[in-house]
Structure formats: C-alpha cells, structure tokens
Amino acid sequence: MSGAIGILGGTFDPIHYGHLRPAAEVRDALRLDEVHLIPASVPPHRPAPVASADARLAMTVLGCAEFPGLVADDREILRPGPSYTVQTLQEIHDENPGRPLAMIVGSDAFSGIASWRRWEQLFTLAHFIVIDRAERPLVLGALDPALKIQCERRLTTDPMRLSRQLAGAILRLAVTPQPISATALRAALAGGVEARERIRGLLPAAVLAYIDRNQLYRSVPDAR
C-alpha cells in the first residue's frame, strides 16, 4: 500500500504561512506522501472569497512551491457549483484506489462538520487529522450528538492507523501555532505602506509579489 495523501481545503484568500507551515508539519510528522492544498471555488459554509478563483489557485501554486511535498490541487476551482468536501474526497479516492486519504482540518471547522453535505460519508473516504486551535480546542461534550458518537468510535492516538486502514480514524495532532489571519492580511494589503510592511514574512514573498502585480486586495469591502 502506498503512503497516505493529505488533503487541506480552504479559500486561501490569500494563502499564507498559517496554511502552509501546518500542512508541511503534518506531512513530516505523519510521513504523508504529499499534501494537496485545494482552494474552494464556491465555499458553501462561508462568504464568497474576495479574490477570484483563478487568482487564489495561482497563489496556492506559488505558496506550495516553497514546501516540498505540498501540491496545489485545482479540482474544486475547475468543478462548477459549490465545493463540497464529500465530492472532492470521492474523486481523490477514485483516482487513488488503495491509498489512504487524510483530511487535515482545524478543530473549529471539525466541530461543525455535522452541517456539511453527507458528512457521515466522509469517514468512509478519509481519515481526519484534527489540529487543535488554541482559541477553540476540540471539546467532545460540546459537539453535535451524532458527531460526538463518531468521535468516540473513531478517535485514536496511534498514527499507524493512518496507513493500516484506508479511512475512518480521527487523530488529534498539535502543530506549531501560526497566529495569522487572512482577514488581517487583506486589511493590511488594503492599507498604506506601513501596514503592508508589517505583514512581510507572514506569507511567501512570491505570493506577495503576485498580489502586488495583480493589484489584489486594494480595497476590502467587508470583514470576510
């Protein structure tokens, strides 16, 4: 059996080290073959992104180039309609029969997956790597009752389960905190020179150059 494929979705509006470094850290810690970073075209559970789908994909490609083993995946950008995780996982599963999939998700997002489309099917398609957010750690007692039952059945502290079975385990993993907010980045990018200087080092230089070259985020109409 080949090694597991990690999957990290998001709007990546813009992509920054708060996405990239944890993805690389998870890959190294769990010895994943690669991690696919998948920008959503039409996220069903949050406001529409500020930058276009093509721009966010281009920034994801540039960001991944800095980290061996991180791969920009364009499938949700190319697929019409809302970007449902269950459809994405099914596609990757069908393309990679016999390879485990590992969905990387923050504890805040994981706590709400009972509202996702066909959410129980997700556990038949992939493992879940849950990254605890300091501001919102995973609290089993606070979960939707159906999700709490799934967690009690599937939680493991054994990373080897990710390679011994194709899907279904939930592993909590601590990574180095990266307190970077895309909302704050967009606000700084819309501000003056001093505001922009403060964000240098929070996202790859190639991504920042792309933003400047294409005049992205020059105005931010709201706090998305």
C-alpha positions as CSV (number, residue, x, y, z in Angstrom):
1,M,0.0,0.0,0.0
2,S,1.3,3.4,-0.9
3,G,1.6,6.1,1.7
4,A,-1.3,8.4,2.7
5,I,-2.3,11.5,0.8
6,G,-3.0,14.6,3.0
7,I,-5.8,17.0,2.0
8,L,-6.2,20.6,3.2
9,G,-9.0,22.7,1.8
10,G,-9.8,26.4,2.2
11,T,-10.4,29.6,0.4
12,F,-6.7,30.6,0.6
13,D,-7.7,34.2,0.2
14,P,-4.7,34.8,0.3
15,I,-2.7,31.7,1.1
16,H,-0.2,32.3,4.0
17,Y,2.1,30.5,6.3
18,G,-0.8,29.8,8.7
19,H,-1.9,27.3,6.0
20,L,1.4,26.2,4.6
21,R,3.6,25.6,7.7
22,P,1.0,23.4,9.5
23,A,0.4,21.4,6.3
24,A,4.2,20.8,6.0
25,E,4.4,20.0,9.7
26,V,1.6,17.4,9.5
27,R,3.2,15.9,6.4
28,D,6.5,15.5,8.2
29,A,5.0,14.3,11.5
30,L,2.8,11.6,9.9
31,R,5.1,10.8,6.9
32,L,2.4,11.5,4.4
33,D,3.5,11.1,0.8
34,E,2.1,14.6,-0.1
35,V,-0.5,17.1,1.0
36,H,-2.9,18.5,-1.6
37,L,-3.9,22.1,-0.9
38,I,-7.3,22.6,-2.5
39,P,-8.7,26.1,-2.9
40,A,-12.5,26.1,-2.9
41,S,-14.3,27.7,-5.8
42,V,-17.7,28.3,-4.1
43,P,-17.4,27.6,-0.4
44,P,-20.8,26.5,0.8
45,H,-20.4,27.4,4.5
46,R,-18.8,30.9,4.4
47,P,-19.0,34.2,2.4
48,A,-17.6,34.3,-1.1
49,P,-13.9,34.9,-1.3
50,V,-12.5,38.4,-2.2
51,A,-10.0,37.3,-4.9
52,S,-11.1,35.3,-7.9
53,A,-10.8,31.5,-8.1
54,D,-8.0,31.7,-10.6
55,A,-6.0,34.2,-8.5
56,R,-6.4,32.0,-5.4
57,L,-5.3,29.0,-7.3
58,A,-2.2,30.9,-8.7
59,M,-1.3,32.0,-5.2
60,T,-1.7,28.4,-3.9
61,V,0.7,27.2,-6.6
62,L,3.3,29.8,-5.6
63,G,2.9,29.1,-1.9
64,C,3.3,25.3,-2.3
65,A,6.4,25.7,-4.4
66,E,8.2,26.8,-1.2
67,F,7.5,23.4,0.6
68,P,8.5,20.0,-0.8
69,G,5.6,17.6,-0.7
70,L,2.8,20.3,-0.8
71,V,0.8,20.2,-4.0
72,A,-1.7,22.7,-5.3
73,D,-4.9,20.9,-6.5
74,D,-7.2,22.7,-8.9
75,R,-10.2,20.3,-8.9
76,E,-12.6,22.5,-6.9
77,I,-11.7,25.5,-9.0
78,L,-12.4,23.6,-12.2
79,R,-15.6,22.0,-10.9
80,P,-18.8,24.1,-11.3
81,G,-21.1,24.7,-8.3
82,P,-20.5,24.6,-4.6
83,S,-17.2,23.0,-3.4
84,Y,-18.4,20.0,-1.3
85,T,-15.8,18.1,0.5
86,V,-17.6,14.8,0.1
87,Q,-17.4,15.1,-3.7
88,T,-13.7,16.1,-3.6
89,L,-12.8,13.2,-1.4
90,Q,-14.7,10.8,-3.6
91,E,-12.8,12.0,-6.6
92,I,-9.4,11.6,-5.0
93,H,-10.4,8.2,-3.6
94,D,-11.4,7.0,-7.1
95,E,-8.2,8.3,-8.6
96,N,-6.1,6.6,-5.9
97,P,-7.6,3.2,-5.1
98,G,-5.8,1.5,-2.2
99,R,-4.2,4.7,-0.9
100,P,-5.4,6.2,2.5
101,L,-6.6,9.8,2.5
102,A,-6.1,12.1,5.5
103,M,-8.2,15.2,5.7
104,I,-6.4,18.0,7.7
105,V,-8.9,20.3,9.4
106,G,-8.8,22.7,12.3
107,S,-10.7,21.9,15.5
108,D,-13.0,24.8,14.9
109,A,-14.0,23.6,11.4
110,F,-14.2,19.9,12.5
111,S,-16.6,20.9,15.3
112,G,-19.1,22.0,12.7
113,I,-18.8,19.2,10.1
114,A,-22.3,17.7,11.1
115,S,-23.6,20.6,8.9
116,W,-21.5,19.5,5.9
117,R,-23.1,17.7,2.9
118,R,-23.3,13.9,3.5
119,W,-20.9,14.4,6.4
120,E,-21.1,10.8,7.8
121,Q,-19.9,9.5,4.4
122,L,-16.6,11.5,4.9
123,F,-15.4,8.9,7.4
124,T,-15.7,6.1,4.8
125,L,-13.5,8.1,2.4
126,A,-10.7,9.5,4.6
127,H,-9.1,9.8,8.0
128,F,-9.3,13.1,9.8
129,I,-6.3,14.9,11.3
130,V,-7.7,17.5,13.7
131,I,-5.5,20.4,14.5
132,D,-6.4,21.9,17.8
133,R,-6.9,25.7,17.7
134,A,-5.8,27.4,20.9
135,E,-8.9,29.7,20.8
136,R,-11.3,26.8,20.1
137,P,-9.9,23.4,21.1
138,L,-11.9,20.2,20.3
139,V,-14.3,19.6,23.2
140,L,-16.2,16.3,22.7
141,G,-19.0,17.3,25.1
142,A,-19.8,20.4,23.1
143,L,-20.2,18.6,19.7
144,D,-23.3,17.7,17.9
145,P,-24.5,14.4,19.5
146,A,-24.1,12.4,16.2
147,L,-20.6,13.8,15.7
148,K,-19.7,13.1,19.3
149,I,-20.7,9.4,18.8
150,Q,-18.5,9.3,15.7
151,C,-15.5,10.8,17.6
152,E,-15.9,8.3,20.5
153,R,-15.8,5.4,18.0
154,R,-13.0,6.7,15.8
155,L,-10.6,8.8,17.9
156,T,-7.1,7.2,18.1
157,T,-3.7,8.2,19.4
158,D,-1.9,5.7,17.0
159,P,-0.7,7.4,13.8
160,M,0.0,4.0,12.3
161,R,-3.8,3.5,11.8
162,L,-3.5,6.0,9.0
163,S,-1.5,3.5,7.0
164,R,-3.1,0.3,8.3
165,Q,-6.6,1.2,7.1
166,L,-7.9,3.3,4.3
167,A,-10.2,5.7,6.2
168,G,-12.2,6.2,9.3
169,A,-9.8,7.2,12.1
170,I,-9.7,10.6,13.8
171,L,-6.3,11.7,15.1
172,R,-5.7,14.9,17.1
173,L,-2.3,16.5,16.3
174,A,-0.6,19.5,17.8
175,V,1.3,21.7,15.5
176,T,3.3,24.9,16.0
177,P,0.8,27.8,16.4
178,Q,0.7,30.2,13.4
179,P,-1.5,33.1,14.5
180,I,-2.0,34.6,11.1
181,S,-5.4,35.8,9.9
182,A,-6.3,36.2,6.2
183,T,-8.8,38.9,7.2
184,A,-6.0,40.9,8.8
185,L,-3.7,40.3,5.8
186,R,-6.4,41.6,3.5
187,A,-6.9,44.7,5.6
188,A,-3.1,45.4,5.7
189,L,-2.9,44.9,1.9
190,A,-5.6,47.5,1.5
191,G,-3.8,49.9,3.8
192,G,-0.7,52.0,3.4
193,V,2.9,51.2,3.2
194,E,3.4,50.8,6.9
195,A,0.6,48.3,7.2
196,R,2.0,46.3,4.3
197,E,5.4,46.2,5.8
198,R,4.1,44.6,9.0
199,I,2.9,41.5,7.1
200,R,6.1,40.7,5.3
201,G,7.1,37.3,6.5
202,L,3.6,36.1,7.1
203,L,3.1,34.9,3.5
204,P,5.6,33.7,0.9
205,A,7.4,36.5,-1.0
206,A,6.2,35.1,-4.3
207,V,2.6,35.3,-3.2
208,L,3.0,38.9,-2.0
209,A,4.7,39.8,-5.4
210,Y,1.7,38.2,-7.2
211,I,-0.7,40.2,-5.1
212,D,1.1,43.4,-5.9
213,R,1.5,42.6,-9.6
214,N,-2.2,41.9,-9.9
215,Q,-3.3,44.7,-7.6
216,L,-5.4,42.3,-5.4
217,Y,-7.0,43.4,-2.1
218,R,-6.5,47.1,-2.8
219,S,-9.9,47.7,-1.1
220,V,-11.7,45.4,1.3
221,P,-15.5,46.0,1.3
222,D,-16.1,44.0,4.5
223,A,-14.5,41.8,7.1
224,R,-14.7,38.5,5.2
